[in-house]
Amino acid sequence: MVYCVMKNPTPIFPGFHLQTLRRKPRSEQQKLADKLALLQRKSFKQIGEIFEKFIPKTLLKPESEGVMSRRRLFSKENTFWAFFSQVLDADGGCKEVVRKLQSYASLKGIAFPSSSTASYCTARKKLDIRTLTDIFTHTARQQDRAPRTGRLKNRRVIVVDGTGVSMPDTIENQEVWPQSASQKPGCGFPTARICACFSLTSGALLNYALGNKKSHELRLFRQLWDIFKPGDIFLGDKGFCSYFDIARLQERGVDSVVTLARRAPVRMLRSLKKLGTDDLLITWQRPVYNTSLAYSKEQRESLPAELTLRQIRVSVPYPGFRVQHFYIVTTLLDAIQYPATELADLYFQRWDVELFFRDIKTTMGMDVLRCQTPEMIRKEILMHFIAYNCIRQLMSEAAQEADLAVRKISFKGSLQALRNWEPHLNQAKVSRTERLRLMDDLYEAMTDTPIRQRPGRSEPRCRKRRPKNYELMTVPRHAMKEIHHRNRYRANNA
């Protein structure tokens, strides 16, 4: 008997043809292969369904050859989103990623994967740090499109500050980021210094430099000058009050607003002009060269002989602050376009950078890093910054939807909402309409409780809750002898 193959003559049913009716039943092995393929595609892209619009897909494509070129369970894309999800989780451990994979496999009726984290950790090591750097740069550039506040002639304000993070006490980490010299070997932890540039309007992290305990914030800051564009305003505390930096940034068309430090305030009799109450036009002479300066004698000679600056004395009317007044120096010389009260208020907003670091270090858990090698420490820091910028971008979109200032939206509240919305947004059966509705609800949850603005509120840097009175580790672990009845001793006397 001869069978003829009939082509489908009906264009409105392109998938209906006789060959399908006579197709052999699919084996259990083929069905299992399809389920495994689904596991590879969807299990680690759950969080990516929300944030993939902020990250170009071209950067997550498999490599043409070599490492990360094969389509495995931990492919380049899956590994990135697994790492991304890990830094967002409240636990933040590698085991959390494996548990997500196991729960997804259980939901789909697929063979239960191993609980070992070896495969995932190996895949993380294969992620190219250049790829992560490109992704971070892309997320930082996206924030430049954020709407400006209209203040200070609508100029972009970049606030700069430094912070420190600790990490596991391994030999490799100690070689790159040694512990403090006051700590005994085996009793401390490696410490890295980070100098970062943030957008004051959106809170996005634009660029950063990484160093060790010997790296001063000014030295790290000079590695970040390329982030500034002509017309930007640099905002910093007294640690960044430097003749060299103010002059070099001014040559780039960047104005500075910093707290006066290392120089005595100029009195009115020695000023060039009085611009207003506690507002003087002054000059600074080029500093005398000495070997302790962080620049060479040739660089010092290339600086202008003097700088014309503006000195503003700011009074603090709020109780609880450490000072009653302080001085600001700035290259914004026009007192009409840039009133002293507006610049004083701008400097009060500099405290926001401390909150930005708190969001990254405390809320996201980057204060104590987890990786064991310098290479993975750098990747872990980069991934935290990528996730932070993506959340900031999501907050900006939610603020625009609610017609609300983005600084009134809680970062911690947004992260909590995201963690609880994620499982519902990434179900396989959720339609596009339902997904859009869930996203609208997510935006509403992020903006329905704006942060109450309390200007002048005292924020002392101290802890109210006392630590537990365990004895301190003052010798290496192998030589440590625990004191019996330690609750009778104070921690500082142990």
TANORGI-V472858 format. One record per backbone hydrogen bond with DSSP energy under -1.0 kcal/mol. CO is the residue of the C=O (numbers start at 1). NH is the residue of the N-H. If there is no record, write none. Layout:
CO|NH + CO|NH
//
This chain:
10|13 + 13|16 + 18|22 + 20|23 + 27|31 + 28|32 + 29|33 + 30|34 + 31|35 + 32|36 + 33|37 + 34|38 + 35|39 + 36|40 + 37|41 + 38|42 + 39|43 + 45|49 + 47|50 + 47|51 + 48|52 + 51|54 + 56|59 + 57|60 + 66|69 + 68|63 + 70|72 + 73|75 + 75|79 + 76|80 + 77|81 + 78|82 + 79|83 + 80|84 + 81|85 + 82|86 + 83|87 + 85|89 + 94|98 + 95|99 + 96|100 + 97|101 + 98|102 + 99|103 + 100|104 + 101|105 + 102|106 + 103|107 + 104|108 + 105|110 + 117|121 + 118|122 + 119|123 + 120|124 + 121|125 + 122|126 + 128|132 + 129|133 + 130|134 + 131|135 + 132|136 + 133|137 + 134|138 + 135|139 + 136|140 + 137|141 + 138|142 + 141|144 + 142|145 + 143|146 + 151|154 + 152|155 + 156|233 + 157|200 + 158|235 + 159|198 + 161|196 + 163|194 + 165|192 + 166|369 + 168|170 + 170|174 + 171|175 + 172|176 + 173|177 + 180|183 + 184|187 + 190|167 + 192|165 + 193|211 + 194|163 + 195|209 + 196|161 + 197|206 + 197|207 + 198|159 + 199|203 + 204|199 + 207|197 + 209|195 + 211|193 + 212|215 + 216|220 + 217|221 + 218|222 + 220|223 + 221|224 + 224|227 + 225|228 + 229|232 + 232|255 + 233|158 + 234|257 + 235|160 + 237|240 + 238|241 + 240|242 + 242|246 + 243|247 + 244|248 + 245|249 + 246|250 + 247|251 + 249|254 + 250|253 + 253|231 + 255|234 + 256|331 + 257|236 + 258|329 + 268|271 + 273|281 + 276|279 + 278|313 + 279|275 + 279|276 + 280|311 + 281|272 + 281|273 + 282|309 + 284|307 + 290|293 + 296|300 + 297|301 + 298|302 + 300|303 + 305|286 + 307|284 + 309|282 + 310|330 + 311|280 + 312|328 + 314|326 + 324|316 + 326|314 + 327|260 + 328|312 + 329|258 + 330|310 + 331|333 + 334|338 + 339|343 + 340|344 + 341|345 + 342|346 + 343|347 + 344|348 + 345|349 + 347|350 + 348|351 + 349|352 + 350|353 + 351|354 + 351|355 + 352|356 + 353|357 + 354|358 + 355|359 + 356|360 + 357|361 + 358|362 + 358|363 + 359|364 + 360|366 + 361|367 + 367|166 + 373|377 + 374|378 + 375|379 + 376|380 + 377|381 + 378|382 + 379|383 + 380|384 + 381|385 + 382|386 + 383|387 + 384|388 + 385|389 + 386|390 + 387|391 + 388|392 + 389|393 + 390|394 + 391|395 + 392|396 + 393|397 + 394|398 + 395|399 + 396|400 + 397|401 + 398|402 + 399|404 + 405|408 + 406|409 + 408|451 + 410|414 + 411|415 + 412|416 + 413|417 + 414|418 + 415|419 + 416|420 + 417|421 + 418|422 + 421|425 + 422|426 + 427|430 + 431|435 + 432|436 + 433|437 + 434|438 + 435|439 + 436|440 + 437|441 + 438|442 + 439|443 + 440|444 + 441|445 + 442|446 + 443|447 + 444|448 + 454|457 + 460|462 + 468|470 + 472|474 + 476|479 + 477|480 + 485|488 + 486|489 + 491|494
//
